[in-house]
Amino acid sequence: MRSAKFSGNRIIAILKQNEEGVSVPDMCREHGMGHAAFYKWRAKFGGMDTSLMRKIKELRAENARLKKMYAEERVKAEIRQDGIKAISA
């Protein structure tokens, strides 16, 4: 999996820099990023601070863990059902 070029804290810092009045073209040139990336970040992370971003990251990790746990339990349940069908047949 590809690692991100910009960390969450750096994205927040770039967005704050724009809020302080730095123009988008100047900022994109300075940080070596495209305009589209900036506007996507602003739509996704605008108004967030680093603690909120950290919380979102933790919730996503927990959600992935729970989805994996559910998938494993679902497979076990299907195996049990197949075993019951085989015994009763």
N, CA, C and O atoms as a GROMACS GRO file, in nm:
protein
  356
    1MET      N    1   0.084  -0.118   0.000
    1MET     CA    2   0.000   0.000   0.000
    1MET      C    3   0.088   0.124   0.000
    1MET      O    4   0.192   0.128   0.067
    2ARG      N    5   0.048   0.223  -0.074
    2ARG     CA    6   0.125   0.346  -0.087
    2ARG      C    7   0.112   0.431   0.038
    2ARG      O    8   0.002   0.450   0.090
    3SER      N    9   0.223   0.483   0.087
    3SER     CA   10   0.217   0.571   0.203
    3SER      C   11   0.188   0.713   0.156
    3SER      O   12   0.223   0.752   0.045
    4ALA      N   13   0.126   0.788   0.242
    4ALA     CA   14   0.088   0.925   0.207
    4ALA      C   15   0.211   1.015   0.207
    4ALA      O   16   0.301   1.001   0.290
    5LYS      N   17   0.213   1.107   0.114
    5LYS     CA   18   0.324   1.202   0.105
    5LYS      C   19   0.314   1.306   0.216
    5LYS      O   20   0.416   1.355   0.265
    6PHE      N   21   0.192   1.339   0.254
    6PHE     CA   22   0.170   1.441   0.356
    6PHE      C   23   0.101   1.379   0.477
    6PHE      O   24   0.002   1.307   0.462
    7SER      N   25   0.152   1.406   0.594
    7SER     CA   26   0.088   1.356   0.717
    7SER      C   27  -0.033   1.443   0.750
    7SER      O   28  -0.050   1.552   0.696
    8GLY      N   29  -0.115   1.393   0.839
    8GLY     CA   30  -0.233   1.468   0.880
    8GLY      C   31  -0.199   1.604   0.938
    8GLY      O   32  -0.265   1.703   0.908
    9ASN      N   33  -0.095   1.607   1.021
    9ASN     CA   34  -0.055   1.734   1.082
    9ASN      C   35  -0.007   1.833   0.977
    9ASN      O   36  -0.032   1.954   0.987
   10ARG      N   37   0.062   1.782   0.875
   10ARG     CA   38   0.112   1.871   0.771
   10ARG      C   39  -0.003   1.925   0.686
   10ARG      O   40  -0.001   2.041   0.646
   11ILE      N   41  -0.102   1.841   0.660
   11ILE     CA   42  -0.219   1.886   0.584
   11ILE      C   43  -0.291   1.997   0.659
   11ILE      O   44  -0.328   2.099   0.600
   12ILE      N   45  -0.310   1.977   0.788
   12ILE     CA   46  -0.376   2.080   0.871
   12ILE      C   47  -0.294   2.210   0.868
   12ILE      O   48  -0.352   2.319   0.858
   13ALA      N   49  -0.161   2.199   0.876
   13ALA     CA   50  -0.076   2.318   0.873
   13ALA      C   51  -0.088   2.391   0.739
   13ALA      O   52  -0.091   2.514   0.735
   14ILE      N   53  -0.096   2.315   0.630
   14ILE     CA   54  -0.110   2.377   0.497
   14ILE      C   55  -0.245   2.448   0.487
   14ILE      O   56  -0.252   2.559   0.435
   15LEU      N   57  -0.351   2.385   0.537
   15LEU     CA   58  -0.483   2.449   0.533
   15LEU      C   59  -0.486   2.576   0.618
   15LEU      O   60  -0.548   2.675   0.579
   16LYS      N   61  -0.421   2.572   0.733
   16LYS     CA   62  -0.416   2.692   0.818
   16LYS      C   63  -0.337   2.803   0.750
   16LYS      O   64  -0.369   2.921   0.764
   17GLN      N   65  -0.233   2.764   0.678
   17GLN     CA   66  -0.153   2.863   0.605
   17GLN      C   67  -0.241   2.935   0.504
   17GLN      O   68  -0.228   3.056   0.485
   18ASN      N   69  -0.330   2.862   0.438
   18ASN     CA   70  -0.420   2.924   0.341
   18ASN      C   71  -0.519   3.016   0.412
   18ASN      O   72  -0.552   3.123   0.362
   19GLU      N   73  -0.566   2.974   0.529
   19GLU     CA   74  -0.660   3.058   0.605
   19GLU      C   75  -0.596   3.189   0.647
   19GLU      O   76  -0.665   3.290   0.664
   20GLU      N   77  -0.463   3.188   0.663
   20GLU     CA   78  -0.391   3.309   0.703
   20GLU      C   79  -0.367   3.403   0.586
   20GLU      O   80  -0.316   3.514   0.605
   21GLY      N   81  -0.404   3.360   0.464
   21GLY     CA   82  -0.397   3.452   0.352
   21GLY      C   83  -0.300   3.416   0.242
   21GLY      O   84  -0.290   3.490   0.144
   22VAL      N   85  -0.228   3.307   0.253
   22VAL     CA   86  -0.135   3.267   0.146
   22VAL      C   87  -0.218   3.215   0.030
   22VAL      O   88  -0.311   3.136   0.050
   23SER      N   89  -0.186   3.257  -0.090
   23SER     CA   90  -0.264   3.216  -0.207
   23SER      C   91  -0.240   3.068  -0.238
   23SER      O   92  -0.134   3.012  -0.209
   24VAL      N   93  -0.341   3.007  -0.297
   24VAL     CA   94  -0.334   2.864  -0.328
   24VAL      C   95  -0.220   2.832  -0.425
   24VAL      O   96  -0.145   2.737  -0.400
   25PRO      N   97  -0.202   2.906  -0.535
   25PRO     CA   98  -0.090   2.873  -0.625
   25PRO      C   99   0.047   2.882  -0.559
   25PRO      O  100   0.133   2.797  -0.581
   26ASP      N  101   0.066   2.985  -0.476
   26ASP     CA  102   0.194   3.000  -0.406
   26ASP      C  103   0.217   2.884  -0.310
   26ASP      O  104   0.328   2.830  -0.302
   27MET      N  105   0.114   2.847  -0.238
   27MET     CA  106   0.124   2.740  -0.140
   27MET      C  107   0.150   2.606  -0.207
   27MET      O  108   0.230   2.526  -0.159
   28CYS      N  109   0.080   2.580  -0.318
   28CYS     CA  110   0.099   2.454  -0.390
   28CYS      C  111   0.240   2.444  -0.445
   28CYS      O  112   0.301   2.337  -0.441
   29ARG      N  113   0.292   2.553  -0.495
   29ARG     CA  114   0.429   2.555  -0.547
   29ARG      C  115   0.528   2.532  -0.433
   29ARG      O  116   0.624   2.456  -0.449
   30GLU      N  117   0.506   2.596  -0.320
   30GLU     CA  118   0.597   2.584  -0.206
   30GLU      C  119   0.602   2.441  -0.153
   30GLU      O  120   0.710   2.392  -0.119
   31HIS      N  121   0.488   2.375  -0.145
   31HIS     CA  122   0.482   2.240  -0.086
   31HIS      C  123   0.491   2.128  -0.189
   31HIS      O  124   0.496   2.011  -0.152
   32GLY      N  125   0.494   2.162  -0.317
   32GLY     CA  126   0.507   2.062  -0.422
   32GLY      C  127   0.385   1.974  -0.435
   32GLY      O  128   0.396   1.851  -0.440
   33MET      N  129   0.269   2.035  -0.441
   33MET     CA  130   0.144   1.960  -0.453
   33MET      C  131   0.056   2.026  -0.558
   33MET      O  132   0.083   2.138  -0.600
   34GLY      N  133  -0.048   1.956  -0.599
   34GLY     CA  134  -0.138   2.009  -0.700
   34GLY      C  135  -0.254   2.084  -0.639
   34GLY      O  136  -0.285   2.069  -0.521
   35HIS      N  137  -0.317   2.166  -0.721
   35HIS     CA  138  -0.433   2.243  -0.675
   35HIS      C  139  -0.546   2.149  -0.634
   35HIS      O  140  -0.615   2.174  -0.535
   36ALA      N  141  -0.566   2.043  -0.710
   36ALA     CA  142  -0.675   1.949  -0.682
   36ALA      C  143  -0.659   1.888  -0.545
   36ALA      O  144  -0.757   1.872  -0.472
   37ALA      N  145  -0.536   1.853  -0.508
   37ALA     CA  146  -0.511   1.794  -0.376
   37ALA      C  147  -0.551   1.893  -0.267
   37ALA      O  148  -0.615   1.856  -0.169
   38PHE      N  149  -0.513   2.018  -0.285
   38PHE     CA  150  -0.548   2.119  -0.184
   38PHE      C  151  -0.699   2.130  -0.166
   38PHE      O  152  -0.748   2.131  -0.054
   39TYR      N  153  -0.772   2.137  -0.276
   39TYR     CA  154  -0.917   2.154  -0.267
   39TYR      C  155  -0.985   2.029  -0.210
   39TYR      O  156  -1.086   2.040  -0.140
   40LYS      N  157  -0.931   1.912  -0.239
   40LYS     CA  158  -0.984   1.789  -0.178
   40LYS      C  159  -0.962   1.791  -0.028
   40LYS      O  160  -1.052   1.758   0.050
   41TRP      N  161  -0.842   1.830   0.014
   41TRP     CA  162  -0.812   1.838   0.157
   41TRP      C  163  -0.902   1.939   0.225
   41TRP      O  164  -0.953   1.913   0.335
   42ARG      N  165  -0.922   2.053   0.161
   42ARG     CA  166  -1.006   2.156   0.223
   42ARG      C  167  -1.148   2.107   0.239
   42ARG      O  168  -1.213   2.135   0.340
   43ALA      N  169  -1.198   2.032   0.140
   43ALA     CA  170  -1.333   1.977   0.151
   43ALA      C  171  -1.341   1.872   0.260
   43ALA      O  172  -1.441   1.861   0.331
   44LYS      N  173  -1.235   1.794   0.274
   44LYS     CA  174  -1.237   1.682   0.368
   44LYS      C  175  -1.198   1.724   0.510
   44LYS      O  176  -1.260   1.680   0.606
   45PHE      N  177  -1.095   1.807   0.523
   45PHE     CA  178  -1.038   1.839   0.654
   45PHE      C  179  -1.058   1.984   0.697
   45PHE      O  180  -1.010   2.022   0.803
   46GLY      N  181  -1.126   2.064   0.620
   46GLY     CA  182  -1.144   2.204   0.654
   46GLY      C  183  -1.211   2.221   0.789
   46GLY      O  184  -1.314   2.159   0.815
   47GLY      N  185  -1.156   2.302   0.874
   47GLY     CA  186  -1.213   2.329   1.006
   47GLY      C  187  -1.170   2.231   1.114
   47GLY      O  188  -1.211   2.245   1.229
   48MET      N  189  -1.089   2.133   1.079
   48MET     CA  190  -1.043   2.036   1.179
   48MET      C  191  -0.914   2.083   1.243
   48MET      O  192  -0.839   2.163   1.186
   49ASP      N  193  -0.891   2.032   1.363
   49ASP     CA  194  -0.761   2.050   1.425
   49ASP      C  195  -0.696   1.913   1.436
   49ASP      O  196  -0.758   1.812   1.403
   50THR      N  197  -0.572   1.908   1.483
   50THR     CA  198  -0.498   1.783   1.483
   50THR      C  199  -0.560   1.679   1.578
   50THR      O  200  -0.554   1.560   1.549
   51SER      N  201  -0.619   1.722   1.689
   51SER     CA  202  -0.678   1.624   1.781
   51SER      C  203  -0.800   1.557   1.719
   51SER      O  204  -0.821   1.437   1.739
   52LEU      N  205  -0.880   1.632   1.645
   52LEU     CA  206  -0.996   1.574   1.578
   52LEU      C  207  -0.951   1.479   1.468
   52LEU      O  208  -1.012   1.374   1.448
   53MET      N  209  -0.846   1.515   1.397
   53MET     CA  210  -0.794   1.429   1.292
   53MET      C  211  -0.741   1.298   1.352
   53MET      O  212  -0.761   1.191   1.294
   54ARG      N  213  -0.674   1.307   1.466
   54ARG     CA  214  -0.623   1.187   1.534
   54ARG      C  215  -0.739   1.098   1.577
   54ARG      O  216  -0.731   0.976   1.564
   55LYS      N  217  -0.845   1.158   1.628
   55LYS     CA  218  -0.963   1.082   1.671
   55LYS      C  219  -1.026   1.009   1.552
   55LYS      O  220  -1.066   0.893   1.565
   56ILE      N  221  -1.036   1.075   1.439
   56ILE     CA  222  -1.092   1.013   1.319
   56ILE      C  223  -1.005   0.894   1.276
   56ILE      O  224  -1.058   0.790   1.239
   57LYS      N  225  -0.874   0.910   1.283
   57LYS     CA  226  -0.784   0.802   1.246
   57LYS      C  227  -0.803   0.682   1.339
   57LYS      O  228  -0.805   0.568   1.294
   58GLU      N  229  -0.818   0.708   1.469
   58GLU     CA  230  -0.841   0.600   1.566
   58GLU      C  231  -0.974   0.530   1.538
   58GLU      O  232  -0.983   0.408   1.545
   59LEU      N  233  -1.077   0.607   1.507
   59LEU     CA  234  -1.208   0.548   1.479
   59LEU      C  235  -1.205   0.463   1.352
   59LEU      O  236  -1.269   0.358   1.346
   60ARG      N  237  -1.132   0.507   1.252
   60ARG     CA  238  -1.119   0.427   1.129
   60ARG      C  239  -1.047   0.296   1.157
   60ARG      O  240  -1.086   0.191   1.104
   61ALA      N  241  -0.943   0.300   1.239
   61ALA     CA  242  -0.870   0.178   1.273
   61ALA      C  243  -0.960   0.082   1.351
   61ALA      O  244  -0.961  -0.038   1.325
   62GLU      N  245  -1.036   0.136   1.446
   62GLU     CA  246  -1.129   0.053   1.522
   62GLU      C  247  -1.237  -0.006   1.432
   62GLU      O  248  -1.273  -0.123   1.447
   63ASN      N  249  -1.287   0.072   1.339
   63ASN     CA  250  -1.389   0.024   1.246
   63ASN      C  251  -1.334  -0.090   1.160
   63ASN      O  252  -1.403  -0.188   1.137
   64ALA      N  253  -1.211  -0.077   1.113
   64ALA     CA  254  -1.149  -0.183   1.033
   64ALA      C  255  -1.133  -0.310   1.116
   64ALA      O  256  -1.157  -0.421   1.066
   65ARG      N  257  -1.094  -0.295   1.241
   65ARG     CA  258  -1.079  -0.410   1.330
   65ARG      C  259  -1.213  -0.479   1.353
   65ARG      O  260  -1.220  -0.602   1.350
   66LEU      N  261  -1.317  -0.402   1.374
   66LEU     CA  262  -1.451  -0.459   1.397
   66LEU      C  263  -1.505  -0.528   1.271
   66LEU      O  264  -1.568  -0.633   1.281
   67LYS      N  265  -1.480  -0.470   1.155
   67LYS     CA  266  -1.523  -0.532   1.030
   67LYS      C  267  -1.454  -0.667   1.010
   67LYS      O  268  -1.516  -0.764   0.968
   68LYS      N  269  -1.325  -0.672   1.041
   68LYS     CA  270  -1.251  -0.796   1.029
   68LYS      C  271  -1.305  -0.900   1.126
   68LYS      O  272  -1.322  -1.017   1.091
   69MET      N  273  -1.333  -0.858   1.249
   69MET     CA  274  -1.387  -0.948   1.350
   69MET      C  275  -1.523  -1.002   1.305
   69MET      O  276  -1.550  -1.122   1.320
   70TYR      N  277  -1.607  -0.916   1.252
   70TYR     CA  278  -1.739  -0.958   1.204
   70TYR      C  279  -1.725  -1.059   1.091
   70TYR      O  280  -1.797  -1.159   1.088
   71ALA      N  281  -1.635  -1.033   0.997
   71ALA     CA  282  -1.616  -1.124   0.884
   71ALA      C  283  -1.570  -1.262   0.933
   71ALA      O  284  -1.618  -1.364   0.882
   72GLU      N  285  -1.480  -1.266   1.030
   72GLU     CA  286  -1.434  -1.393   1.084
   72GLU      C  287  -1.549  -1.469   1.152
   72GLU      O  288  -1.563  -1.590   1.134
   73GLU      N  289  -1.630  -1.398   1.229
   73GLU     CA  290  -1.743  -1.463   1.297
   73GLU      C  291  -1.847  -1.511   1.196
   73GLU      O  292  -1.909  -1.615   1.217
   74ARG      N  293  -1.866  -1.436   1.090
   74ARG     CA  294  -1.961  -1.477   0.986
   74ARG      C  295  -1.916  -1.606   0.918
   74ARG      O  296  -1.998  -1.693   0.889
   75VAL      N  297  -1.786  -1.619   0.892
   75VAL     CA  298  -1.732  -1.741   0.832
   75VAL      C  299  -1.752  -1.859   0.926
   75VAL      O  300  -1.791  -1.967   0.883
   76LYS      N  301  -1.727  -1.838   1.055
   76LYS     CA  302  -1.748  -1.945   1.153
   76LYS      C  303  -1.894  -1.988   1.156
   76LYS      O  304  -1.923  -2.108   1.164
   77ALA      N  305  -1.986  -1.893   1.150
   77ALA     CA  306  -2.128  -1.925   1.151
   77ALA      C  307  -2.167  -2.005   1.027
   77ALA      O  308  -2.247  -2.098   1.036
   78GLU      N  309  -2.113  -1.969   0.913
   78GLU     CA  310  -2.143  -2.043   0.790
   78GLU      C  311  -2.089  -2.185   0.797
   78GLU      O  312  -2.154  -2.279   0.751
   79ILE      N  313  -1.970  -2.202   0.855
   79ILE     CA  314  -1.914  -2.336   0.871
   79ILE      C  315  -2.003  -2.420   0.963
   79ILE      O  316  -2.027  -2.537   0.936
   80ARG      N  317  -2.051  -2.359   1.071
   80ARG     CA  318  -2.142  -2.431   1.163
   80ARG      C  319  -2.270  -2.471   1.090
   80ARG      O  320  -2.317  -2.584   1.106
   81GLN      N  321  -2.326  -2.381   1.011
   81GLN     CA  322  -2.449  -2.411   0.936
   81GLN      C  323  -2.425  -2.525   0.838
   81GLN      O  324  -2.509  -2.613   0.826
   82ASP      N  325  -2.312  -2.524   0.769
   82ASP     CA  326  -2.280  -2.631   0.676
   82ASP      C  327  -2.266  -2.764   0.750
   82ASP      O  328  -2.310  -2.869   0.701
   83GLY      N  329  -2.206  -2.760   0.869
   83GLY     CA  330  -2.193  -2.882   0.950
   83GLY      C  331  -2.328  -2.935   0.994
   83GLY      O  332  -2.349  -3.056   0.994
   84ILE      N  333  -2.419  -2.848   1.032
   84ILE     CA  334  -2.554  -2.889   1.075
   84ILE      C  335  -2.629  -2.950   0.956
   84ILE      O  336  -2.697  -3.052   0.972
   85LYS      N  337  -2.617  -2.890   0.840
   85LYS     CA  338  -2.683  -2.942   0.720
   85LYS      C  339  -2.628  -3.079   0.684
   85LYS      O  340  -2.703  -3.168   0.643
   86ALA      N  341  -2.496  -3.099   0.700
   86ALA     CA  342  -2.435  -3.227   0.665
   86ALA      C  343  -2.479  -3.336   0.762
   86ALA      O  344  -2.498  -3.451   0.722
   87ILE      N  345  -2.496  -3.302   0.890
   87ILE     CA  346  -2.537  -3.401   0.990
   87ILE      C  347  -2.684  -3.440   0.968
   87ILE      O  348  -2.719  -3.557   0.977
   88SER      N  349  -2.768  -3.342   0.938
   88SER     CA  350  -2.910  -3.370   0.923
   88SER      C  351  -2.946  -3.432   0.788
   88SER      O  352  -3.056  -3.484   0.771
   89ALA      N  353  -2.855  -3.428   0.693
   89ALA     CA  354  -2.884  -3.485   0.560
   89ALA      C  355  -2.860  -3.633   0.552
   89ALA      O  356  -2.880  -3.693   0.447
   0.00000   0.00000   0.00000
